[in-house]
Amino acid sequence: MKILFLDIDGVLNSEALFRRRPPDARLEMNEDKWWAEMLDPDAIQRLNRILAETGAKVVVSSTWRFALGPDDLQRILGSRGFVGEIIGATPRRLTKRGDRRGDEIAAWLSDAACDVEAFVILDDDSDMGALLPKLIKTTWKAGLQDEHVTAARAMMGEL
């Protein structure tokens, strides 16, 4: 199975998304809508392209997993056009100084109930430790872009 570890802030949303909003735009107060409005439909379509072209499943590594479970995230992302499958989330291990998100991803990989043939990490942070070569680094300024789609496809052997 191919796995895509997904951060959300700086990947599926960005400064660019919030700058495009009218200054008087108000976020919907319904909780699902509030979360959904934090997501960029263009970035989600790019994510969909990666998943469709690689057959990868999603494991959420974003801090959003502390507030929302995989089923909630599937529903909320789906409301913005996401068509992939979220199969889980990384464990919370950032408990001591020096822990990295890469440690949480490594823990998920070591406990995985499936055979992981390839994986990539989409994140705007570089705290991946030994997994840094698997990172497709986005930026808070722009989020997920076409060049990241190409890089992720190549890393999973689809180019």
C-alpha positions in Angstrom: 0.0 0.0 0.0 1.1 3.5 -0.7 0.7 6.1 2.1 0.6 9.9 2.0 1.1 11.5 5.4 -0.9 14.7 5.4 -0.3 17.9 7.3 -3.1 20.4 6.7 -2.0 23.9 7.8 0.4 25.1 5.1 -0.6 22.3 2.8 -4.4 22.4 2.3 -4.6 26.0 3.5 -2.2 28.9 3.3 -1.7 32.6 3.6 -2.8 32.9 -0.1 -6.2 31.3 0.7 -6.9 33.8 3.5 -5.7 36.8 1.4 -8.2 35.8 -1.4 -11.1 36.2 1.0 -13.0 39.4 1.1 -12.0 41.5 4.1 -15.6 41.3 5.5 -15.9 37.6 4.9 -17.3 35.8 8.0 -16.7 32.2 8.7 -19.8 30.0 9.1 -20.6 29.1 12.7 -21.6 25.5 12.0 -18.6 23.5 13.3 -18.1 21.4 10.1 -18.5 24.5 7.9 -16.0 26.4 10.0 -13.3 23.7 9.6 -14.2 23.3 5.9 -13.8 27.0 5.2 -10.3 26.7 6.4 -9.5 24.4 3.4 -8.5 25.5 -0.1 -10.5 23.6 -2.8 -7.6 24.1 -5.3 -5.1 22.4 -2.9 -7.6 19.6 -2.3 -7.9 19.0 -6.1 -4.1 18.8 -6.2 -4.1 16.3 -3.4 -6.8 14.3 -5.2 -4.5 14.2 -8.3 -1.7 12.7 -6.2 -4.0 10.1 -4.7 -5.6 9.2 -8.0 -2.3 8.9 -9.9 -0.5 6.9 -7.1 -3.3 4.9 -5.5 -2.1 6.2 -2.1 -4.2 6.3 1.1 -4.0 9.2 3.6 -2.8 9.1 7.1 -3.3 12.5 8.9 -0.2 13.8 10.7 -1.6 17.3 11.1 -2.4 18.7 14.5 -6.0 18.8 13.3 -6.1 15.2 14.4 -6.2 16.3 18.0 -9.6 18.0 17.4 -11.1 15.8 14.7 -11.1 12.1 14.2 -10.4 10.4 10.8 -14.2 10.1 10.1 -14.7 13.8 10.8 -11.7 14.7 8.6 -13.0 12.5 5.8 -16.4 14.2 6.0 -15.0 17.8 6.2 -12.5 17.4 3.5 -15.1 15.6 1.4 -17.3 18.7 1.7 -14.6 20.6 -0.1 -14.1 18.1 -2.9 -11.7 15.5 -1.4 -12.2 12.1 -2.9 -9.4 10.1 -1.3 -9.5 7.7 1.7 -8.3 8.6 5.1 -7.2 5.4 6.8 -5.9 6.8 10.1 -3.8 9.3 12.0 -0.3 9.3 13.4 0.0 8.7 17.2 0.6 11.7 19.4 4.2 11.4 20.6 5.4 15.0 20.9 5.8 14.8 24.6 9.3 15.7 25.3 11.8 18.2 24.0 13.4 17.1 20.8 10.4 14.9 19.6 9.5 15.6 16.0 6.6 14.9 13.7 8.9 12.5 11.9 9.0 10.4 15.1 5.2 10.2 15.0 5.2 9.1 11.4 8.0 6.5 12.2 5.8 5.2 15.0 2.8 4.8 12.7 5.0 3.0 10.1 6.4 0.6 12.7 2.9 -0.2 14.0 1.2 -0.3 10.5 -1.2 -3.2 10.0 -0.5 -3.1 6.3 2.6 -3.5 4.1 3.8 0.0 3.2 5.5 -0.2 -0.2 6.0 3.6 -0.6 5.2 6.8 1.3 5.5 10.5 1.1 5.0 13.3 3.7 3.3 16.5 2.7 4.1 19.2 5.3 5.3 22.8 5.6 7.6 21.9 8.4 10.9 20.0 8.2 10.9 18.3 11.6 11.1 14.8 10.1 14.4 13.6 11.4 15.5 10.5 9.5 12.4 10.7 7.3 13.4 14.1 5.8 14.1 12.5 2.4 10.5 11.5 2.2 9.2 15.1 2.7 7.6 17.1 0.0 7.9 20.5 1.7 5.2 23.1 1.0 5.0 26.6 2.4 2.5 28.5 4.6 2.6 31.3 2.0 1.3 29.2 -0.9 0.3 25.7 0.3 0.2 22.6 -2.0 1.2 23.5 -5.6 1.6 21.7 -8.9 5.3 21.1 -8.4 4.5 19.3 -5.2 2.1 17.0 -7.1 4.9 16.1 -9.5 7.4 15.6 -6.7 5.0 13.3 -4.8 4.2 11.3 -7.9 7.9 10.8 -8.6 8.7 9.9 -5.0 6.0 7.2 -5.2 7.4 5.8 -8.5 4.6 7.1 -10.7 6.8 9.2 -13.1 
